[in-house]
């Protein structure tokens, strides 16, 4: 782990005016996993192993930070003969600084322990921040400046102060920035690196391919000077094309070593088997909410707020936008994450089965809402729930709306407020719910997230099929970014799975894409050409009318068309004369 120093804080001060980037709330790990202080050291070790954590915050019964335990603490305790049954509240855990969410990064003092715990105004734990998060944030800041032609304003300052190796290449793969850490690691002076092709300077790099393909790669392995290093490669898009790419060399931490282990395990599996699995039954559709667009970032903040409360949450959005993924994320970010996450489809399950699940069956078995079950209940497509069952749900909520031991998350593809007005859903139930609403946008409204989604799901699907990871050509990425995606995330996953099974080559080209996507782009191209032709024709007519002082007969003559045809075009282009 790296320590903060005064020079690093000095750099951050230079960007204090850009406060949306400087707030700790925007850089921290939101609502991290934690453990209660009345749990044991062994329980903490199991949580860190399962979730692959570098730090595990400890909280008191009021959810206020007590300290932090690390894998190193656990290892030292076990080496010293500890059985692991000591309570964390008696264990000499790491004490760390605590700051509030609205603190600016430039206000942080040098860290003695690499981690800050973040609290809200009531002192409740809401996040944590380490050097790694701040460095990732600075990479995002660099990306935003690259997009706005401010490279020289930022890179000279940040790159030379960053601890990790950072290189930036232009659209031709030529190095345009190369920081001191990378220079020291490779032994190539910065002055010799800049201006050369990246493959001549960095061993086994694919950064030039990142520019060509436009697909980000995060947490991939790259062997440099005999060492397996973890690297991130991020393409910079501008005006529909990739203009540069940032490569970051991350020196291994605990979580990175887990990633290396997983990749090596995959290589072993691939060498031991001949055929891929027949289905993706074990593939999770979302490990996390993928995307960094403004819409998704705002939704993540709302989800974090929802996870800290017992409020009813309403998720709305088109089919396939990821409503269940958000519901699961809210559950995992909440203090109920050790309890059950129960999902019920009101659309696909029989009403009597739903009723028994919620309120208990005739045999006396208690239901989710009639017993003492804890956790999160997710009712998908609640607008399909029969009115009779809606009224029973309403009665439960009226009796104990505050101390209900389970959080309720509901979803719909339709506007519940409008449905309540037309009695398609109980207006009383909707009023009682008074939900916090998260409106998830369709995929075509957040195109900037598509390259990240393509990269994420390509990796997941290839892993599931136990085959080498494939990638997309730049033209294929462009076509996929411009596709309307009626089925949203689910359609994207289906398309990638189809391509993985159908295309034998490592690179998926534009011509490999489904014909429906290619046809859609062709129609869009024709429409674009017609619009361009109409615009040019209108400009010519206006110019000639101006030259002839509005004489339509003379204008028609110069255009080589009949005056009647000219009048039709004047009406078409709404030209008033």
N, C-alpha and C positions, 0 to 999 in steps of 0.2 A: 504494500500500500504506500501511497505517496503522501507526504506531509504538505500542508499549505505553507506558504512563506509570504513575507511582506511584499515581494516583487509581484507575486501572482495577484494579490489583492490590489496592488497599484494598477495592474492592467485592467481589472474589472471596473475600477473607478472611472476609467476613460469612457466607459459605455453606460454610465449611470443615467444619462439622459434618455436612453432607450429603456424605460422602466418596465415595459412588459417582459423584457428579457431578464431584468435585474432582480425581479421579485423571486424570493426563495420558493414561493408557492408554485411558480411555473417550472422550476428545475428539479424539485424534490421527487423522490420515490413516493407516490401518493399512497396513503393508508397502507403502510407495509405490514407484513405478517408480524405478529407479536406473541408473547406468552405471558400469562399471569404470574405474579410474583410468588403465588402459593403453589406453583408447579415445581417439579424437581429438575435437577441438572440433566438427568437421563432423558426426561421428556423434552427438554430443550434441544438436546443432541439429536433426537429423532426428528424434530421439526426442521432443524437446520439441514439434516441429511435429505429429508424428503423434498424440501423446497429449494435445496442447493443455495443456502444463504451464506453471505460473508458476515452478516451481523444479525442478531435477533434481539430487538428491543424487548425489555421487560416492563410491564405496566402493573400498577396497583389496582385494587378493586374499582377505583373510579376512572380507570383507563388513563391515568397520568403516568408519565415515564418514571421508572424506578432505576433503570440502568440498561446495560447492553451486555449480552453474552456472545462470544465468538467461538468458532471451531477451535481456535488455539487455546482458549480458556478450558474448553471441555477436554481437549487432548492432554493438557498439562495436569488437570485434575485426575484423569484416569491413570496417567503415568505415575502420579503420586499416591495411587492406591484408593482413590475415591470410588465408592460403589455407584455413585450417581443418584443417591436417594436424598441428598441435601436439598432443602428448599432453596429456591433462587433468592428469596428474601433474606436468607442467612449466608448465601454464597458471596464471596468478595468480587462481585461483578464489576465490569468496567463502567465507571461513571463518566458521562459525556455531557457536553454543553447542550443546553436547550434554547431554542429561539422560536419566535412566533412566525407565522406564515408570511406576514407582510414585511419581514426583514429583507433588506437589499443585500445581494451577494457582496457588494462593496463594503458592507458594514461588518462582515465576518472577520473575527480575529483569527490569527494563525491557530490551526488546530493541533492539539497534542495527541489526538487519537484517530484522526481521519474521518470522523463522523459527527454530525449534528443531528439531534432529534428535534423535529418540528412539532409545535403545538398550536392549537387555536387560542382564542382569547380566554378560554376557560382552563387552559393548561392541559387539554386532552390531546393525546398523541394523534397527529394526522399524517406524518410523513417523516422521512429522514433524507439526509443529503450527504454525499461523500464527494471526494475529488472526481470520481468517475462520472457522476451525474453533472457536475459543473463542467467537466470537459466535454461531455455530450452536448450540453447546452451551448457551449462556445462553438462547437462544430455547427450547430444549427444557426447560430448567429453569423458564422462565416458564410454559410450557405445563403442566408438572406442577403448579405452584402454582395456576394458574387452575383446574385440575380439582379442586383441594383447597380452594377458597375462600380462598386466601391471596394474592389479588391485591395488596392493599395492603401486604403484607409484603415484596413483591419489586419490583413495578413502579416504585414511587417511587425506589428505589435504582438499579435497572438502567437504566431508560429514559433517565434524565437523564445517564447516563454513557456510554451507547452512542454510538459514532461514527456508525453508520448511522441512517437515519430509521426510526423504529418507531412504528406506530399500532395501537391496539387498539379494536375496535368491539364493541358488545353484539349481542344477537340481532336488534335492530331496525336495525342499521347506524349506531347513534349512537356517536360517538367517546367512549370512556371514558378513554383515555390517549393522549398525543401528546408525543413527546420533543423535546428542544431541537434536535436535528439536523434533524428534519422541520420544526419550526417555522422554523428559520433558512432552510431550503431553500425552503419555500413562502411565507415572509414572513407567515404567520399565527401570531400569538401563541398559546401553549398555552392560555391562559385563554379565548381566543375560539374555539378549536377544540373543546375539550371540551364536550359537550352538543349539538353540531350534527351533522347527518347527514354521513357521510363524503364524499358526493358534493358537498357544499357547500364542502368544504375542500380535498380532494385531486383534482386534475385527472385525468380519464380513469380513475378508480379502479374496480375491480371487487370491492373488499373486502366491500361489502354483499352481493354475489352469492355470495361465498365462504360467508357465514353462511347464506344461503338454500339453497345447493346442498350444502354439506358436503364439497366436493372441494378438496383442497390444490392449489396451483399453485406450482411452483418454477422460477425462472429464466425468467420470462415478461417480455416487454417492455411498458413503460408509458411513454407520452410525457407528460412533465411539464415545463411551461414551455419547450416546444420541444426538449427533450432526450429521447432514448430511454434510459430507465433500466431496470435489471434489478431485478425485485421478486420476493419470495416472499410467498405468502398461505397461512396455515395456519389451518384451522378447529379450534375447540376443542370436542370432544364431551364431553358429560356426561349420564349416565342416558339414553342413546339419542337425544339431540338436540344440535344445535349451539347453544352458549350464547354464543360469542364467536368472534372471529377476529383473528389477529395479522398485520399487514402490515409487511414489512421492505423498505426501499429500499436496494439494494446498489449502491454506486458502482462503475463498471465496472473490472474487472481484466482480465488477458489472457484467461482462460477465458471470462469473460462476453462479451467482444468476439467470440470465436468463436461463441458462441450467437447473438448478434445477427446475425452474418454468415449463419449457417445459416437463421435465420428469414427474412432478406431474400431469400436464395436460394430458399427455398420459395415466397415470394410471387411471385418472378419465374417459377418453374416453373409455378405455378398460372395465371399470366396467359398463359403460352405454350402451354398444352395444354387440350384440351376434355374428354378422357376419362381416367378413372383407370386404373391398371394392372389387369391381370386377376388377379393373384395377389399373395401376400405373401412370395414366395420370398426376397426380399432383406431381409426384416424379421427382425432378431434377436429371439428370444423374451425375452432378458434382456440389457440393457446392464449391469446390476448386480443384486445381490440387493435387491429392493424390500421395505421394511418396517422398522418400528422397534419391533415388539413385543418383549417380553422373550425369547421363544423364538428369534426370528430374531437378535436381538442376541447371544445366547449362542452360536448357531451360527456367526455371523461371527467371534467370538473363537476358536472351535475351528478354523475354517477357516484363520485367520491362523496359528495354531500349527502346523497341518498343513503349511502352505505353507513354513514355515521348516525343515522336517525332510524326511527321506527315508522316513518311516514310511508303511506301507500305510494307505489311508483307505477305510473302508466307509461308503457313503451308503445309508441305508434310509428308506423312506417310500412312501406310496401313489403310484400312477401320476399323473403330472402335477404333483407337488409342487415340481419344480425341481431334481432331483438333478443333472442335467447342468449346469445353471447354476452350482451349487456346485462341481462338478468343474472347470469352466472358470475360475471365480474363484480356486480354489486354485492352478491352473496360472499364471494371470496375476499372482498375488501372489508367486509363488515366484521363485527365482533362475534357474529354467529357462524363464522366460517368453519368451525369444528362440528357444527350441527348439520342436519340434513338439508339438502336442496331438493325440493319436490316439485316436479314439473308435470302439469296436467293439461292436455290439449282438449279444450272445450269443443273444438271443431271435430276431432277425430274419435273421441271416446263416447260411449253410450251414456246418456244422461243419468240413468240409474246407477251406473258404475261411479260416475263423478260424485253423485249425491252420497253414496256409501263412503267414498274416500274422504269427502269433506266432513260429513256429519255423523258417520258411523253406520253400521249395517244392522239388520234385524236380529242378528245373532248376539248383539251386545258389544261387538268390537268397536272401540271408540274411533272417531274420525280425526282427521288432521286438526280441525277447528273445534272439536268437542272435547278433546283430551288435553294433555299437557305437552304435546309435541313442540319442539323448538326448532328454529332454523328459518328457512325461507320457502314460501309457497309461491310458485309461478303459475298463474292461470293464463295459458295462451289462448288468444282469440276469444276473449271473454264475451264478445257480442254474440257468440253462438251458444252461450249458456242459457238454458230455458228460463223464462221469467219466474217460474215457481221456485227454481233453485236460487235465482238471484234474490228473491225475497227472503229465503232462509239465510243466505249469506248476509243480507242486510240486517236481519235480527241479531246475528252473532256480533256484527260490528257495532250495533247499537248498544249491546249489553256490556261489551268490554273493548272499546275502541283503542284504549291507551295501553292496557296491560295484556293485550293479546300476545302470547309468547312466541308468535311467529310473524315474520314480516311478509306482507303481501305485495307481490309484483304482478301486474296484469299487463296484457298486451292486446293490441287490435290493429288490423290493417285499415280500419275505418275510423271516422271521427266520432268518438263516443258522445261528445256534446251534442252533435247533430242527431245521433241515434236516440239520445235521451229525449229530445224534443219531439221525435216521431214515435215514441213509445216502443222502439225496437230494443231498447235497454231501459231498465228501470231508472227513471229520473231520480227517485229517492236514493237508490243505490249509488248512482253517480255522484249525487250531492254528498252522501255520507263518505264516499271514498275520498273526495277532495284531493285527488292525486297530484304528486309532483310529476309533471309530464316531460318525457324525453322524446323528441321527434327525430327519428333517425332518417337522414336523407338518403335518397336512392343513389346508387353507385355513379350514375352518369352525372350527378351534381358534385361529385368530388373526384374528378378525374386524376388530380395530382396524387391520390393515394393508390391508383391502379398499379404503377410499377412496383410498389412495396408489397401489394397484395399478390401480384404475379410471382415475385421472388419468394415470398413466404410460403404460398401454397405449392409452388413447384418443388420447393425443398421438402415440404411435408409429404407430398404425394409420392415423390421419387423415393423418399425414405420408406414409406409404407410398402411400396412395390419392390424395395430392395434392389434398385437399379441406380447407376450413376446419375447425378443430377443433370438435368437438361437446362437449356437457357433459350431465350427468344432473340431473334435478330431485331435490329432497330426498327425495321419497317413493320415487323409483326407487332412490336410494342405499340407503335403509332396506331395501327389498325385497332388493336385491343383497347387503347385509350379512347378512341373515337366511337367505339361500339356503344349502343344505347343501354345494353345490359338490363333488359326487361326483368329478368330473374334475379338481378342484383348479385350479391356475393355467392349465392348458391349456384347461379348460372356460371359464374366465373370458375368456381371449383369444378363444375361438371365439364366445362370446356378444357381446363387444364388436364383433368384426368383422362379425357378422351384423347388429347394430344399425346400424353405420356404413353398411353397404350398403343396408339396408332402410328406415331412417327418414330422410326428406328434411329434417326440421326440425333446427334447431341444438340445440334442447333435447330430450333423450330423456326422455319421461315414463314414469311407472309403467305406463300402459296399452300402451306400446310394447314392454315386456319380453316374452320368450317365454312362451307360455301355461303351460308346465310350471312356470316359476318362480312365476307368479301363482297357479296351482292349489296349489302347495306351501304358499304363504303363507296361502291360504284355509283349508286343512286345519289348519295350525298355529293360525290364529285361532280356528277352531271348537273345537279342543282346549283352547285357553286359556280360551275362554268357558265350556266345560263344567267345567273345573277351578275357575273362579271361582264358577260356580253351585253346584257341589258343596261348596265351602268355605263359601259363604254358608248353604246348607241345613244343613250340619253345625253351624254356629254357632247357627242358630235352634233346632235340636233340643236342643242342649246348654243353651241359655238356658231353654227351656220345661221341660226335665227338672229344672233347678235350681229353677225357680219352683214346680213341682208336687211337689218333694221326691222325684223319681224315679218318680212315678206315671205309668206308661206309658199306661194307659187314658185318663187326663185329658190327657196330652200329645198322644195321637193325636186326641182330640176337638178340642183347640185347633188342631191342624194341619189338621183336616178330612179325615183319612185313616183307613182301617181299622187296627186295632191290628196285624194281620198285616203290613200294609205298613210300619208303623213298625219292626217287628222286622227286616224286610229291610234297611231303611235303617240301623239300628243295626249290623247285620253289615257292610254295605257301608262304613260310615265307621269301623268298628272302635271303636265306642263301647261301653265296658264299663260295665254298671250292676248 
